[in-house]
Amino acid sequence: MKKRVGIVLKTYPFDQRRCLIYDRHHGRISCMNKGFTVFTGALISYFVTRDFPIFFITGVHVLDAPFSVARKDIFFLHHVLELCCYFLPDRAVDLKTFDLVKCVYTDPQLFSSTLRKKLFLFKLLVSFCFYEGHAPLSINMFHYLASESIDSIEQSFLHLEVEKNIDRWLFSCVKAHPKFEEFKTVRFLKNIGCHDKT
């Protein structure tokens, strides 16, 4: 049996055996953990078996933890994990989205500024299939932001109005979720300027 890799999106304080994992090959799965306590945000490897409808993980090994990002902005890290909890469909596999989220571990410099965090969140929500219709971004600008690297976009010195439109778009996408009122990290978005600017 081959070990799998996943990111712990959520743990349950009242049942330490349960956790929600973003598995690279199974997508978002609810698991029962046998014999190892995992922590939210950990990048782990494990063996996974399924006894319908429950996944069980064993042989857990912590590969990495996003300490660098957490030290600089723990609210950003929690927001990324919360978006994955709420927007990823159960058991839908998308390697590009997984690898994008894994950048939190492999490329912490990617999040060195507020604009970079916004651009990362933009790309994450695009990977969740949000499109330009959520706010006044032109189709051309939307596709430019979706396709170019964060470094390239940052070096192009976005006009302030474009950044405001990104802010509106991000907030609009998150607010579109039917359980928006349950989100605990919306304040992070507001703190970086993402809200309805009417």
C-alpha positions in Angstrom: 0.0 0.0 0.0 1.3 3.5 -0.9 1.5 6.3 1.5 -0.7 9.4 0.6 0.0 13.0 1.3 -2.6 15.5 2.7 -3.1 18.7 4.6 -5.1 18.7 7.8 -7.8 21.3 7.3 -9.6 20.8 10.6 -9.4 18.8 13.8 -12.2 18.3 16.3 -11.3 19.1 20.0 -14.0 16.9 21.4 -13.1 13.8 19.2 -9.3 13.8 18.6 -9.7 10.8 16.3 -11.6 12.8 13.7 -10.1 15.2 11.2 -10.8 16.8 7.9 -8.0 16.3 5.4 -7.3 17.6 1.9 -5.8 14.5 0.3 -3.9 14.9 -2.9 -5.5 11.9 -4.5 -8.9 11.7 -2.8 -9.7 15.4 -2.4 -11.4 16.6 0.8 -12.1 13.6 3.1 -13.4 13.2 6.6 -11.2 10.7 8.4 -10.8 8.7 11.6 -7.3 8.7 12.8 -5.9 5.6 14.5 -3.3 6.2 17.2 -1.9 9.6 16.3 -3.0 13.1 17.2 -2.8 15.4 14.2 -2.9 19.2 14.3 -4.6 21.7 12.0 -2.4 22.9 9.2 0.0 20.0 9.2 1.2 18.5 6.0 1.2 14.7 6.6 1.8 11.4 5.0 -0.3 8.3 5.9 -1.9 5.1 4.8 -5.6 5.5 4.0 -8.3 2.8 3.9 -12.0 3.1 3.3 -14.8 1.4 5.1 -17.7 3.1 3.4 -18.4 5.9 4.1 -15.5 6.5 6.5 -11.8 6.9 5.6 -9.3 5.7 8.1 -5.7 6.9 8.3 -2.8 5.1 9.9 1.0 5.4 10.0 0.8 9.2 10.2 4.0 11.1 9.7 4.2 14.9 9.9 6.1 16.2 6.8 5.9 19.9 7.4 4.0 22.6 9.2 3.5 26.2 7.9 5.3 27.8 10.9 6.9 30.5 8.7 3.6 31.7 7.3 1.9 31.3 10.7 4.5 33.4 12.5 4.0 36.2 10.0 0.2 36.0 9.7 -1.6 33.2 11.4 -5.0 34.7 10.3 -4.0 34.3 6.6 -3.2 30.7 7.2 -6.5 30.1 9.0 -8.3 31.8 6.2 -6.8 29.6 3.5 -7.6 26.4 5.5 -11.2 27.7 6.1 -11.7 28.4 2.4 -10.6 24.8 1.7 -13.0 23.4 4.3 -16.0 25.2 2.9 -15.4 25.5 -0.8 -13.7 22.1 -1.7 -16.3 19.6 -2.6 -16.0 16.2 -0.9 -13.8 13.7 -2.7 -13.2 16.0 -5.7 -9.6 15.6 -6.9 -7.8 18.6 -8.4 -4.0 18.3 -8.3 -3.5 22.0 -9.4 -5.6 23.2 -6.4 -3.8 20.9 -4.0 -0.4 22.0 -5.3 -1.4 25.7 -5.0 -2.4 25.2 -1.3 0.9 23.3 -0.8 2.7 26.5 -1.7 2.0 27.7 1.9 4.6 25.1 2.9 7.0 25.2 0.0 7.1 28.9 -0.9 6.4 31.0 2.2 8.0 34.1 0.5 5.0 34.0 -1.8 3.0 35.7 1.0 5.4 38.5 1.9 3.0 41.3 1.2 -0.7 42.1 1.5 -1.0 42.3 -2.3 0.6 38.8 -2.7 -1.8 37.3 -0.2 -4.8 38.8 -2.1 -3.4 37.5 -5.4 -2.9 34.0 -3.9 -6.5 34.0 -2.6 -7.7 35.2 -6.0 -5.9 32.2 -7.6 -7.3 29.8 -5.0 -10.9 31.0 -5.5 -10.4 30.7 -9.3 -9.3 27.1 -8.7 -12.6 26.6 -6.9 -14.3 27.7 -10.2 -15.2 31.3 -9.4 -15.2 33.6 -12.4 -15.3 37.2 -13.3 -19.0 37.7 -12.8 -18.7 38.3 -9.0 -17.3 41.9 -9.2 -16.4 44.6 -11.7 -13.2 42.9 -13.1 -13.0 43.1 -16.9 -12.7 39.7 -18.6 -9.2 40.6 -19.8 -8.0 41.6 -16.4 -9.6 38.5 -14.8 -7.7 36.2 -17.2 -4.5 38.1 -16.8 -4.7 37.8 -13.0 -5.7 34.1 -13.3 -2.9 33.1 -15.7 0.1 35.2 -14.7 2.4 34.4 -11.8 2.1 36.3 -8.6 5.6 37.7 -9.1 4.8 39.0 -12.6 1.5 40.6 -11.4 3.2 42.3 -8.5 6.0 43.7 -10.7 3.4 45.1 -13.2 2.3 47.7 -10.5 -1.4 47.2 -10.5 -3.5 50.3 -10.6 -5.2 51.1 -7.3 -8.6 50.7 -8.9 -7.7 47.2 -10.1 -6.7 46.2 -6.5 -10.0 47.6 -5.2 -11.8 45.5 -7.8 -9.9 42.4 -6.6 -10.9 43.2 -3.0 -14.6 43.4 -4.1 -14.2 40.2 -6.1 -12.6 38.2 -3.2 -15.2 39.4 -0.7 -18.1 38.7 -3.1 -16.9 35.1 -3.7 -16.6 34.3 0.0 -19.9 36.0 0.8 -21.6 33.8 -1.9 -21.1 30.7 0.2 -24.5 29.6 1.8 -22.7 29.2 5.1 -20.9 32.5 5.0 -22.3 33.5 8.4 -20.4 30.5 10.0 -17.0 31.6 8.6 -14.6 32.6 11.4 -12.0 34.3 9.3 -13.9 36.9 7.4 -12.3 39.5 9.6 -9.0 38.7 8.0 -10.4 39.7 4.6 -11.8 43.0 6.0 -8.4 43.7 7.7 -6.6 43.5 4.3 -9.2 45.7 2.7 -11.5 43.1 1.1 -15.1 44.1 1.6 -17.9 45.7 -0.2 -16.6 49.1 -1.2 -19.7 50.8 -2.5 
